[in-house]
Amino acid sequence: MTDRSVHSRNDSDVRADVEDELAWTPGIDAASIGVAVENGIVTLTGQVGSHTERMQAGKAALRVTGVRGLAEELDIRGPSRRTDADIASAVRAALDADASVPSDTVDVQVRDRIVTLTGSAHWYFQKVAAVRDAERVGDVQFVLDRLELTPRPSAPDTEERIRQAFVRNAELDADRIAATVHGTTVTLTGRARTWAERRQAEIAAWRSPHVLDVDDQVVVDA
């Protein structure tokens, strides 16, 4: 059996697995994407057909065991077919159609195919949904998330409740990742086995109703 532990992974093995994961992921033209790996840091180069494909390629790379970081240098091929005004209208329509997004408090600005979202949301998942909706609009080059979470009070049991969430999560080793809370800010420290585990810890922290900021300092094992 091949040893798949993160501690034994060399760059050539990681590169091969990233290439396989890109080819395995629907909607990605893996043949157009170059992969380089140095000390666990993956660099993606080449051209993709849309912003959504570019984002999916990055997510695919980060799913691979042994990946410690990502440098995404992909370009979107082809000239823009929409004006900035057209893109803004399409993003606005996408936000309005998504029940999970408080579209009445989210503003959209577009310049040179770069979408900027401003305004506020009550929950972190609403911010994520708004960005995702904008990313899926055709001809969008990039999305800047300037959304702020609405102020909320701190709570004395936030740290313990986040720790309990770590313990409940089958994808996390709660003994390796710690959460420290000061007011409404959570600082995550420790070591994760994979990039996906690190992301799971961050998501768990954001689910607290008393958190306005998460400082993720978790290190991914090489």
TANORHU-V830450 format. One record per backbone hydrogen bond with DSSP energy under -1.0 kcal/mol. NH is the residue of the N-H (numbers start at 1). CO is the residue of the C=O. If there is no record, write none. Layout:
nh=NH co=CO
nh=NH co=CO
//
This chain:
nh=8 co=5
nh=14 co=10
nh=15 co=11
nh=16 co=12
nh=17 co=13
nh=18 co=14
nh=19 co=15
nh=20 co=16
nh=21 co=17
nh=22 co=18
nh=23 co=19
nh=24 co=20
nh=25 co=21
nh=28 co=25
nh=30 co=28
nh=32 co=29
nh=33 co=30
nh=34 co=45
nh=36 co=43
nh=38 co=41
nh=41 co=38
nh=42 co=69
nh=43 co=36
nh=44 co=71
nh=45 co=34
nh=47 co=32
nh=48 co=75
nh=54 co=50
nh=55 co=51
nh=56 co=52
nh=57 co=53
nh=58 co=54
nh=59 co=55
nh=60 co=56
nh=61 co=57
nh=62 co=58
nh=64 co=61
nh=67 co=64
nh=68 co=40
nh=69 co=40
nh=71 co=42
nh=73 co=44
nh=75 co=46
nh=77 co=48
nh=87 co=83
nh=88 co=84
nh=89 co=85
nh=90 co=86
nh=91 co=87
nh=92 co=88
nh=93 co=89
nh=94 co=90
nh=95 co=91
nh=96 co=92
nh=97 co=93
nh=101 co=98
nh=103 co=101
nh=105 co=102
nh=107 co=118
nh=109 co=116
nh=111 co=114
nh=114 co=111
nh=115 co=142
nh=116 co=109
nh=117 co=144
nh=118 co=107
nh=120 co=105
nh=121 co=148
nh=127 co=123
nh=128 co=124
nh=129 co=125
nh=130 co=126
nh=131 co=127
nh=132 co=128
nh=133 co=129
nh=134 co=130
nh=135 co=131
nh=136 co=132
nh=137 co=134
nh=140 co=137
nh=141 co=113
nh=142 co=113
nh=144 co=115
nh=146 co=117
nh=148 co=119
nh=150 co=121
nh=158 co=155
nh=161 co=157
nh=162 co=158
nh=163 co=159
nh=164 co=160
nh=165 co=161
nh=166 co=162
nh=167 co=163
nh=168 co=164
nh=169 co=165
nh=172 co=169
nh=176 co=173
nh=178 co=189
nh=180 co=187
nh=182 co=185
nh=185 co=182
nh=186 co=213
nh=187 co=180
nh=188 co=215
nh=189 co=178
nh=191 co=176
nh=192 co=219
nh=198 co=194
nh=199 co=195
nh=200 co=196
nh=201 co=197
nh=202 co=198
nh=203 co=199
nh=204 co=200
nh=205 co=201
nh=206 co=202
nh=207 co=203
nh=208 co=205
nh=211 co=208
nh=212 co=184
nh=213 co=184
nh=215 co=186
nh=217 co=188
nh=219 co=190
nh=221 co=192
//
